[in-house]
Each structure stands twice: as C-alpha cells, then as structure tokens.
Amino acid sequence: MITRICLSVAVSMLLFAGSASAQEYMNPGGAGAQQYPIMNMVADRVIQKYQQMTCEQVWQQKNQPKPPMEVNAIAALKNDPQMRIVFINKVAPTIVNKMFDCGLIP
C-alpha cells in the first residue's frame, strides 16, 4: 500500500529513468539502492510519508481506489523483478510496522 502522492512521483521518475539491471539482491541501504537512484529516492519519500501518516489516514487510504499513476508504478515494479526486490526491501519495514501499529495486520 503506497501513498498516492508518492506513487505519482514514482511513476514519473520510473518511466523517465528506465531501469538498470541489478547484479545482486539488495541489503537495505546497500548496492541495490545505488543501482536504482531514482527508485531509492522514491522509496525514501514513501518511507517518510508512512512515518508521518496517522492511523486514520492509513485506514482511509486502504479503501480508496488506486489512481492510474499508482497502477503504472506497480506495473513498472512488476516488469523489473530486481528493482521490485530493492524497493520492497527498503519500504517494507516502515509500512508493515505502521500497518501493525494501526491494527491492519494482527
């Protein structure tokens, strides 16, 4: 679940930047993030957004339909499995902790 604003930025950046091929899986903050500098910047914004969101905002976002730009960003990550791994490894701890704190997961 990625915020709408960050995904709008993500789609634009991912579409214009293209993707480099990853040589190895990422360790958070490691070489993988360096191979995808624009994705890394987008991931940092997603992390910051989730850190600042209230539980009410997270709940409201959960029930909203995905805008076209978010769908495109997800498609870009689906088309580049290595970049997706790097992105998820970076944003997952923050998002999952927020979801847990807000009661979205047990």
FIKE-350270 format. One record per residue (C-alpha): residue number from 1; residue in one letter; z, x, y. Coordinates in nm, 3 decimals. Example, Ala and Ser with C-alpha at 12.3 -4.5 7.8 and 13.67 -1.06 7.14 Angstrom:
% residues 2
{k:1	r:A	z:0.780	x:1.230	y:-0.450}
{k:2	r:S	z:0.714	x:1.367	y:-0.106}
//
This chain:
% residues 106
{k:1	r:M	z:0.000	x:0.000	y:0.000}
{k:2	r:I	z:-0.122	x:0.186	y:0.307}
{k:3	r:T	z:-0.084	x:0.062	y:0.662}
{k:4	r:R	z:-0.383	x:-0.097	y:0.827}
{k:5	r:I	z:-0.389	x:0.134	y:1.129}
{k:6	r:C	z:-0.371	x:0.450	y:0.924}
{k:7	r:L	z:-0.643	x:0.331	y:0.691}
{k:8	r:S	z:-0.876	x:0.259	y:0.980}
{k:9	r:V	z:-0.833	x:0.618	y:1.088}
{k:10	r:A	z:-0.860	x:0.735	y:0.727}
{k:11	r:V	z:-1.190	x:0.563	y:0.665}
{k:12	r:S	z:-1.348	x:0.706	y:0.976}
{k:13	r:M	z:-1.225	x:1.054	y:0.900}
{k:14	r:L	z:-1.312	x:1.048	y:0.532}
{k:15	r:L	z:-1.661	x:0.913	y:0.592}
{k:16	r:F	z:-1.745	x:1.174	y:0.855}
{k:17	r:A	z:-1.571	x:1.467	y:0.691}
{k:18	r:G	z:-1.705	x:1.425	y:0.342}
{k:19	r:S	z:-1.508	x:1.577	y:0.062}
{k:20	r:A	z:-1.479	x:1.928	y:-0.069}
{k:21	r:S	z:-1.435	x:1.973	y:-0.437}
{k:22	r:A	z:-1.084	x:2.064	y:-0.543}
{k:23	r:Q	z:-1.029	x:2.363	y:-0.769}
{k:24	r:E	z:-0.681	x:2.262	y:-0.879}
{k:25	r:Y	z:-0.435	x:1.978	y:-0.857}
{k:26	r:M	z:-0.207	x:1.975	y:-0.560}
{k:27	r:N	z:0.150	x:2.080	y:-0.526}
{k:28	r:P	z:0.287	x:1.890	y:-0.224}
{k:29	r:G	z:0.204	x:2.100	y:0.081}
{k:30	r:G	z:0.008	x:2.341	y:-0.137}
{k:31	r:A	z:-0.354	x:2.445	y:-0.175}
{k:32	r:G	z:-0.479	x:2.091	y:-0.240}
{k:33	r:A	z:-0.375	x:1.975	y:0.104}
{k:34	r:Q	z:-0.552	x:2.275	y:0.258}
{k:35	r:Q	z:-0.876	x:2.181	y:0.081}
{k:36	r:Y	z:-0.875	x:1.840	y:0.247}
{k:37	r:P	z:-0.752	x:1.899	y:0.603}
{k:38	r:I	z:-0.860	x:1.558	y:0.737}
{k:39	r:M	z:-0.715	x:1.371	y:0.439}
{k:40	r:N	z:-0.399	x:1.577	y:0.486}
{k:41	r:M	z:-0.376	x:1.465	y:0.849}
{k:42	r:V	z:-0.428	x:1.101	y:0.746}
{k:43	r:A	z:-0.162	x:1.134	y:0.476}
{k:44	r:D	z:0.082	x:1.271	y:0.734}
{k:45	r:R	z:0.018	x:0.966	y:0.952}
{k:46	r:V	z:0.070	x:0.730	y:0.659}
{k:47	r:I	z:0.399	x:0.902	y:0.579}
{k:48	r:Q	z:0.512	x:0.880	y:0.940}
{k:49	r:K	z:0.419	x:0.512	y:0.959}
{k:50	r:Y	z:0.616	x:0.426	y:0.644}
{k:51	r:Q	z:0.916	x:0.620	y:0.769}
{k:52	r:Q	z:0.915	x:0.412	y:1.087}
{k:53	r:M	z:0.844	x:0.070	y:0.932}
{k:54	r:T	z:1.118	x:-0.184	y:0.882}
{k:55	r:C	z:1.151	x:-0.366	y:0.551}
{k:56	r:E	z:1.033	x:-0.683	y:0.723}
{k:57	r:Q	z:0.713	x:-0.507	y:0.830}
{k:58	r:V	z:0.659	x:-0.376	y:0.477}
{k:59	r:W	z:0.705	x:-0.727	y:0.332}
{k:60	r:Q	z:0.464	x:-0.878	y:0.588}
{k:61	r:Q	z:0.202	x:-0.614	y:0.521}
{k:62	r:K	z:0.224	x:-0.672	y:0.147}
{k:63	r:N	z:0.099	x:-1.029	y:0.179}
{k:64	r:Q	z:-0.188	x:-0.964	y:0.421}
{k:65	r:P	z:-0.549	x:-0.931	y:0.302}
{k:66	r:K	z:-0.697	x:-0.582	y:0.318}
{k:67	r:P	z:-0.936	x:-0.523	y:0.609}
{k:68	r:P	z:-1.284	x:-0.380	y:0.532}
{k:69	r:M	z:-1.187	x:-0.032	y:0.654}
{k:70	r:E	z:-0.898	x:-0.017	y:0.407}
{k:71	r:V	z:-1.129	x:-0.125	y:0.126}
{k:72	r:N	z:-1.368	x:0.156	y:0.228}
{k:73	r:A	z:-1.088	x:0.413	y:0.234}
{k:74	r:I	z:-0.978	x:0.310	y:-0.113}
{k:75	r:A	z:-1.339	x:0.338	y:-0.232}
{k:76	r:A	z:-1.362	x:0.690	y:-0.086}
{k:77	r:L	z:-1.049	x:0.792	y:-0.275}
{k:78	r:K	z:-1.185	x:0.634	y:-0.595}
{k:79	r:N	z:-1.504	x:0.835	y:-0.559}
{k:80	r:D	z:-1.320	x:1.168	y:-0.533}
{k:81	r:P	z:-1.051	x:1.185	y:-0.802}
{k:82	r:Q	z:-0.920	x:1.525	y:-0.691}
{k:83	r:M	z:-0.881	x:1.414	y:-0.330}
{k:84	r:R	z:-0.708	x:1.096	y:-0.453}
{k:85	r:I	z:-0.461	x:1.304	y:-0.653}
{k:86	r:V	z:-0.383	x:1.518	y:-0.349}
{k:87	r:F	z:-0.341	x:1.210	y:-0.128}
{k:88	r:I	z:-0.120	x:1.020	y:-0.371}
{k:89	r:N	z:0.094	x:1.323	y:-0.448}
{k:90	r:K	z:0.161	x:1.361	y:-0.079}
{k:91	r:V	z:0.228	x:0.999	y:0.027}
{k:92	r:A	z:0.383	x:0.854	y:-0.289}
{k:93	r:P	z:0.742	x:0.977	y:-0.246}
{k:94	r:T	z:0.773	x:0.825	y:0.101}
{k:95	r:I	z:0.603	x:0.496	y:0.009}
{k:96	r:V	z:0.791	x:0.448	y:-0.318}
{k:97	r:N	z:1.126	x:0.524	y:-0.155}
{k:98	r:K	z:1.054	x:0.272	y:0.121}
{k:99	r:M	z:0.949	x:0.011	y:-0.135}
{k:100	r:F	z:1.266	x:0.075	y:-0.334}
{k:101	r:D	z:1.484	x:0.052	y:-0.022}
{k:102	r:C	z:1.315	x:-0.276	y:0.072}
{k:103	r:G	z:1.355	x:-0.432	y:-0.274}
{k:104	r:L	z:0.982	x:-0.435	y:-0.357}
{k:105	r:I	z:1.047	x:-0.242	y:-0.676}
{k:106	r:P	z:1.360	x:-0.251	y:-0.892}
//
